[in-house]
Amino acid sequence: MKRILSVIMAVVLVMAAVTACGNGGNASTKDTAKTETKAPETTAAGDATEAAGETADPSESEAETKAPDAANTSGEVINIGVIQYTQHASLDESYRGFVDELAEAGYVDDENIKINFQNASGDVSNCQSICNLFANNDTDLVLAIATPAAQSAVNVFSESEVPVLFTAVTDAVSAQLVDSNEAPGKNVTGTLDMPVIADQIAVIKEVLPEVKKLGILYTSSEANSEIQAKEAQAAAEALGLEVMVATSSSTNDIQQVISSVVGSVDAIYIPSDNGFASAMNTVNSVAVENKLPVFCAVEAMIQEGGIATTAINYYELGKQTAAQAVRILNGEKASDIAVETQKDCGLVVNKIFAQSVGVTVPQEVLDRADVTY
């Protein structure tokens, strides 16, 4: 009996030992499974380490896996609000140049930036509403195209850290957008479209040597237009021309304003004016009907119904503004970036319109033209 009990006890002990060994093997298998599950999550750097014969530390693999998330934090989608005062070719070109240059710099709409474009349709109250909309929608940077839009943007964001850029503005200081072009003094900067107006008036005299009286037309509510008109008047009088000034209060009375100078002037000069620019079909119609030569400050206006000018390239101006935006997105303060202007203006001639109002553009002018329509 004792011998039988001894045998039973021996069998029990052997079975217990086998069971313990089996449990230890399962634990080891689970640990190995965990390590193998994490291995595919390692980054390329982790794979390269293993290829060199080293064992990747799972904790290091996790850190490397999270690295792209850290990069994405600084590369979150940037919200850019764009407010354009009204729709016409020059302002449209500024916007197009801005978007294209941003893309060239790696900031692509609907990828790493989101552009919220709004057109105020020439209404100052709309400008204010749009800028308030931007302020309430976590906008990171604002671009304002044309002076009224820029004034509203600066007004809304004056107490904010959101940087404001402007373009197609004639005089940022007079418009109270900045303290000075060299040192803006606010979280604002941008580009100016102020042409060399004396050169534009000289072109009129060159195309029409017999001109005696010049009509200068602009929208009275546009501060940038008034500045240009005064400079144009001074330049014209310096060349011995008599000047007649007529102003429009809105696009609704532009036809009436042009008609009011018919028969009283030999030619018309229109500065970089948003109201007149958006109504060039009307300008063209009245001018052709009355054989009245028209000269404008902007290439797009020349293309639609003017004879010649030395013009700002608004597409390039938009690209120039985008370069400033990139500097801001890379960490510079708008207040530390000087307001810029476009120094090289090309001669633009529209032979077709000139012929329609009975003007033959001198060959020497055509020979110098950078762009001819």
C-alpha positions as CSV (number, residue, x, y, z in Angstrom):
1,M,0.0,0.0,0.0
2,K,2.8,2.4,0.9
3,R,4.5,1.5,-2.4
4,I,1.3,2.3,-4.4
5,L,0.9,5.7,-2.6
6,S,4.5,6.6,-3.4
7,V,3.9,5.9,-7.1
8,I,0.8,8.0,-7.1
9,M,2.6,10.9,-5.4
10,A,5.4,10.7,-7.9
11,V,3.0,10.9,-10.8
12,V,1.2,13.9,-9.3
13,L,4.5,15.8,-8.9
14,V,5.6,15.0,-12.5
15,M,2.3,16.3,-13.8
16,A,2.5,19.5,-11.8
17,A,6.0,20.2,-13.1
18,V,4.9,19.7,-16.7
19,T,1.9,22.1,-16.2
20,A,4.2,24.8,-14.8
21,C,6.5,24.5,-17.8
22,G,3.6,24.8,-20.2
23,N,2.4,28.0,-18.6
24,G,5.8,29.6,-18.8
25,G,6.0,28.7,-22.5
26,N,2.7,30.4,-23.2
27,A,3.8,33.7,-21.5
28,S,6.9,33.8,-23.6
29,T,4.9,33.3,-26.8
30,K,2.6,36.2,-25.9
31,D,5.6,38.6,-25.3
32,T,7.0,37.6,-28.7
33,A,3.6,38.3,-30.3
34,K,3.5,41.8,-28.8
35,T,7.0,42.6,-30.2
36,E,6.1,41.3,-33.6
37,T,2.8,43.3,-33.7
38,K,4.7,46.5,-33.2
39,A,7.4,45.9,-35.7
40,P,5.4,47.0,-38.8
41,E,4.7,50.4,-37.1
42,T,8.3,51.4,-37.1
43,T,9.3,54.2,-39.4
44,A,11.8,54.0,-42.3
45,A,14.5,55.0,-39.8
46,G,13.6,52.1,-37.6
47,D,13.6,49.7,-40.6
48,A,17.1,50.9,-41.5
49,T,18.3,50.2,-38.0
50,E,17.0,46.6,-38.1
51,A,18.5,46.1,-41.6
52,A,21.8,46.9,-40.1
53,G,21.4,44.1,-37.7
54,E,20.3,46.0,-34.6
55,T,17.1,45.3,-32.6
56,A,14.6,48.1,-32.6
57,D,13.4,49.3,-29.2
58,P,9.6,49.2,-29.2
59,S,9.5,52.5,-27.2
60,E,11.7,54.1,-29.9
61,S,9.4,52.8,-32.6
62,E,6.4,54.4,-30.9
63,A,8.2,57.7,-30.7
64,E,9.2,57.6,-34.3
65,T,5.7,56.7,-35.3
66,K,4.4,59.8,-33.6
67,A,6.9,62.1,-35.2
68,P,4.8,62.9,-38.3
69,D,1.9,63.9,-36.0
70,A,4.2,66.5,-34.3
71,A,5.1,67.8,-37.8
72,N,1.4,68.0,-38.7
73,T,0.8,70.2,-35.6
74,S,3.0,73.0,-37.1
75,G,1.6,72.2,-40.6
76,E,-2.1,72.4,-39.8
77,V,-4.3,73.9,-42.5
78,I,-3.9,77.6,-42.5
79,N,-7.1,79.7,-43.0
80,I,-6.6,82.7,-45.3
81,G,-9.5,85.1,-45.7
82,V,-9.4,87.1,-49.0
83,I,-11.7,90.1,-49.4
84,Q,-11.8,91.8,-52.8
85,Y,-13.6,95.1,-53.0
86,T,-15.1,94.6,-56.4
87,Q,-14.7,92.4,-59.5
88,H,-12.7,93.7,-62.4
89,A,-9.7,92.4,-64.3
90,S,-6.9,94.2,-62.4
91,L,-8.1,93.0,-59.0
92,D,-8.9,89.6,-60.3
93,E,-5.3,89.3,-61.6
94,S,-3.9,90.4,-58.2
95,Y,-5.8,87.5,-56.6
96,R,-4.7,85.0,-59.2
97,G,-1.1,86.1,-58.8
98,F,-1.4,85.7,-55.0
99,V,-2.8,82.2,-55.2
100,D,-0.3,81.1,-57.9
101,E,2.7,82.4,-55.9
102,L,1.5,80.7,-52.7
103,A,1.2,77.4,-54.6
104,E,4.8,77.8,-55.9
105,A,6.0,78.3,-52.4
106,G,4.2,75.1,-51.3
107,Y,1.0,76.6,-49.9
108,V,-1.8,75.0,-51.9
109,D,-5.5,75.7,-51.5
110,D,-7.5,72.8,-50.1
111,E,-4.3,71.0,-49.1
112,N,-2.3,72.8,-46.4
113,I,-4.2,76.2,-46.7
114,K,-7.8,77.0,-47.1
115,I,-8.7,80.2,-48.9
116,N,-12.1,81.8,-48.1
117,F,-12.6,84.3,-51.0
118,Q,-15.2,87.0,-50.6
119,N,-16.2,89.8,-53.0
120,A,-17.7,92.9,-51.5
121,S,-19.3,93.9,-54.9
122,G,-18.1,97.5,-54.5
123,D,-20.1,98.0,-51.2
124,V,-18.1,99.3,-48.2
125,S,-20.7,98.0,-45.8
126,N,-20.1,94.5,-47.3
127,C,-16.4,94.9,-46.6
128,Q,-17.1,95.4,-42.9
129,S,-19.4,92.4,-42.8
130,I,-17.0,90.2,-44.6
131,C,-14.1,91.1,-42.3
132,N,-16.3,90.5,-39.2
133,L,-17.0,87.1,-40.7
134,F,-13.3,86.4,-41.0
135,A,-12.8,87.5,-37.4
136,N,-15.4,85.0,-36.2
137,N,-14.0,82.1,-38.3
138,D,-10.5,81.5,-36.9
139,T,-8.8,83.2,-39.8
140,D,-5.0,83.1,-39.6
141,L,-4.2,85.7,-42.3
142,V,-6.2,88.2,-44.3
143,L,-5.6,89.6,-47.8
144,A,-7.5,92.7,-48.7
145,I,-7.6,93.7,-52.4
146,A,-8.1,97.4,-53.0
147,T,-8.2,100.3,-50.5
148,P,-11.8,100.1,-49.2
149,A,-11.3,96.4,-48.5
150,A,-8.0,97.1,-46.8
151,Q,-9.4,99.9,-44.6
152,S,-12.2,97.6,-43.3
153,A,-9.7,94.7,-42.7
154,V,-7.4,97.0,-40.7
155,N,-10.3,98.4,-38.8
156,V,-11.6,94.9,-37.8
157,F,-8.3,93.3,-37.0
158,S,-6.5,96.4,-35.4
159,E,-6.6,94.8,-32.0
160,S,-6.0,91.3,-33.2
161,E,-2.8,89.2,-33.7
162,V,-4.1,88.2,-37.2
163,P,-1.8,89.8,-39.8
164,V,-3.4,91.8,-42.6
165,L,-1.9,92.0,-46.1
166,F,-3.2,94.4,-48.8
167,T,-2.6,94.9,-52.5
168,A,-3.9,97.2,-55.2
169,V,-3.7,100.1,-52.8
170,T,-2.4,103.4,-54.0
171,D,-1.3,105.2,-50.8
172,A,-1.3,103.1,-47.7
173,V,-0.3,106.0,-45.5
174,S,-3.0,108.4,-46.6
175,A,-5.5,105.6,-46.3
176,Q,-4.3,105.2,-42.7
177,L,-3.4,101.5,-43.2
178,V,0.2,101.9,-42.0
179,D,2.3,104.6,-40.1
180,S,4.8,104.6,-43.0
181,N,5.8,102.4,-45.9
182,E,9.2,101.7,-44.4
183,A,7.9,100.8,-40.9
184,P,4.2,99.9,-41.0
185,G,3.9,100.1,-37.2
186,K,0.9,97.7,-37.2
187,N,0.3,94.1,-37.9
188,V,-0.2,95.2,-41.5
189,T,1.8,95.4,-44.8
190,G,1.3,94.8,-48.5
191,T,2.0,96.2,-52.0
192,L,1.1,99.4,-53.7
193,D,-0.2,100.0,-57.2
194,M,0.8,103.6,-57.4
195,P,2.1,104.1,-61.0
196,V,4.4,106.9,-62.1
197,I,1.5,109.1,-63.1
198,A,3.7,111.8,-64.7
199,D,4.8,109.1,-67.2
200,Q,1.2,108.2,-68.0
201,I,0.3,111.8,-68.7
202,A,3.5,112.2,-70.8
203,V,2.2,109.2,-72.9
204,I,-1.0,111.1,-73.6
205,K,1.0,114.1,-74.9
206,E,3.2,111.8,-77.0
207,V,0.2,110.0,-78.6
208,L,-1.8,113.2,-79.1
209,P,0.7,116.1,-79.4
210,E,-2.2,118.5,-80.3
211,V,-4.1,117.8,-77.0
212,K,-5.0,121.0,-75.2
213,K,-7.6,120.1,-72.6
214,L,-7.6,116.9,-70.5
215,G,-10.6,115.5,-68.6
216,I,-9.8,113.6,-65.4
217,L,-12.5,111.3,-64.2
218,Y,-12.7,109.3,-61.0
219,T,-15.0,108.0,-58.3
220,S,-15.2,110.6,-55.5
221,S,-15.6,108.0,-52.7
222,E,-12.3,106.3,-53.5
223,A,-9.5,107.9,-51.6
224,N,-6.8,106.2,-53.8
225,S,-8.5,107.7,-57.0
226,E,-8.5,111.2,-55.5
227,I,-4.8,111.0,-54.7
228,Q,-4.0,109.9,-58.3
229,A,-6.3,112.5,-59.8
230,K,-4.5,115.3,-58.0
231,E,-1.1,114.0,-59.1
232,A,-2.4,113.6,-62.7
233,Q,-3.7,117.2,-62.7
234,A,-0.4,118.5,-61.5
235,A,1.5,116.5,-64.2
236,A,-0.9,117.7,-66.9
237,E,-0.7,121.3,-65.9
238,A,3.1,121.0,-65.9
239,L,2.9,120.0,-69.5
240,G,0.8,123.0,-70.3
241,L,-2.6,121.2,-70.4
242,E,-5.9,122.6,-69.1
243,V,-7.6,120.2,-66.8
244,M,-11.3,119.5,-66.3
245,V,-12.2,117.2,-63.4
246,A,-15.4,115.3,-63.2
247,T,-16.3,112.8,-60.5
248,S,-18.7,109.9,-60.2
249,S,-20.5,108.9,-56.9
250,S,-21.2,105.4,-58.1
251,T,-21.1,103.1,-61.1
252,N,-24.7,104.1,-61.8
253,D,-23.8,107.6,-63.0
254,I,-20.6,106.9,-64.9
255,Q,-22.3,107.2,-68.3
256,Q,-23.6,110.6,-67.3
257,V,-20.2,111.8,-66.0
258,I,-18.4,110.8,-69.2
259,S,-21.2,112.4,-71.3
260,S,-20.8,115.6,-69.3
261,V,-17.3,116.2,-70.6
262,V,-17.9,115.3,-74.3
263,G,-17.2,118.3,-76.4
264,S,-15.3,120.1,-73.6
265,V,-12.1,118.1,-73.6
266,D,-9.7,116.6,-76.2
267,A,-9.0,113.4,-74.2
268,I,-9.9,111.6,-70.9
269,Y,-7.6,110.2,-68.3
270,I,-8.9,107.7,-65.7
271,P,-6.7,106.7,-62.8
272,S,-6.7,103.3,-61.1
273,D,-10.3,103.6,-60.1
274,N,-12.4,100.6,-59.1
275,G,-15.7,102.1,-60.1
276,F,-14.7,103.1,-63.6
277,A,-12.7,99.9,-64.0
278,S,-15.8,97.8,-63.4
279,A,-17.8,99.9,-66.0
280,M,-15.3,100.0,-68.9
281,N,-18.0,98.7,-71.3
282,T,-19.9,101.9,-70.6
283,V,-16.7,104.0,-70.9
284,N,-15.9,102.3,-74.2
285,S,-19.4,102.8,-75.6
286,V,-19.6,106.5,-74.9
287,A,-16.0,107.1,-76.1
288,V,-16.5,105.3,-79.4
289,E,-19.8,107.0,-80.1
290,N,-18.2,110.4,-79.5
291,K,-14.7,109.7,-80.9
292,L,-13.3,110.6,-77.5
293,P,-9.7,109.3,-76.8
294,V,-9.5,107.6,-73.4
295,F,-6.3,106.9,-71.5
296,C,-6.3,104.8,-68.3
297,A,-3.8,104.0,-65.5
298,V,-4.3,100.3,-65.6
299,E,-3.5,97.7,-68.3
300,A,-6.8,95.9,-67.9
301,M,-8.7,99.1,-68.5
302,I,-6.6,99.9,-71.5
303,Q,-7.4,96.4,-72.9
304,E,-11.2,97.1,-72.4
305,G,-11.3,100.6,-73.8
306,G,-8.2,102.8,-73.5
307,I,-5.4,103.9,-75.8
308,A,-2.1,103.7,-73.9
309,T,-0.4,103.8,-70.6
310,T,2.6,102.8,-68.6
311,A,1.0,100.2,-66.4
312,I,1.4,98.1,-63.3
313,N,1.3,94.4,-63.8
314,Y,-1.4,93.3,-61.3
315,Y,-0.6,89.6,-61.6
316,E,3.0,90.2,-60.6
317,L,1.8,92.6,-57.9
318,G,-0.3,89.7,-56.5
319,K,2.7,87.4,-56.6
320,Q,4.8,90.1,-54.8
321,T,2.2,90.2,-52.0
322,A,2.2,86.4,-51.7
323,A,5.9,86.5,-51.2
324,Q,5.2,88.7,-48.2
325,A,2.6,86.3,-47.0
326,V,5.1,83.5,-47.1
327,R,7.5,85.5,-45.0
328,I,4.7,86.0,-42.4
329,L,3.8,82.3,-42.5
330,N,7.4,81.5,-41.8
331,G,7.4,83.6,-38.7
332,E,8.1,87.2,-39.6
333,K,5.9,89.9,-38.3
334,A,3.9,91.9,-40.8
335,S,4.9,95.1,-38.9
336,D,8.6,94.3,-39.7
337,I,8.0,93.9,-43.5
338,A,8.1,97.2,-45.5
339,V,5.3,98.1,-47.8
340,E,6.5,97.4,-51.4
341,T,5.7,98.9,-54.8
342,Q,6.3,97.7,-58.3
343,K,9.0,99.6,-59.9
344,D,9.0,98.4,-63.5
345,C,5.9,99.6,-65.5
346,G,5.5,98.5,-69.1
347,L,4.1,100.5,-72.0
348,V,0.7,99.1,-73.0
349,V,-1.0,100.2,-76.3
350,N,-4.5,99.3,-77.6
351,K,-4.4,100.0,-81.4
352,I,-7.9,98.6,-81.9
353,F,-9.5,101.1,-79.5
354,A,-7.3,103.9,-80.8
355,Q,-8.6,103.3,-84.3
356,S,-12.2,103.1,-83.1
357,V,-12.0,106.7,-81.8
358,G,-10.0,108.0,-84.8
359,V,-6.5,108.0,-83.3
360,T,-3.4,106.7,-85.0
361,V,-0.7,105.8,-82.5
362,P,2.7,107.0,-83.6
363,Q,5.1,104.3,-84.7
364,E,7.7,105.3,-82.2
365,V,5.2,104.6,-79.4
366,L,4.3,101.2,-80.9
367,D,8.0,100.3,-81.2
368,R,8.4,100.9,-77.4
369,A,5.3,99.0,-76.3
370,D,5.7,96.0,-74.1
371,V,2.1,94.9,-74.8
372,T,0.0,95.8,-77.9
373,Y,-3.7,95.0,-78.3
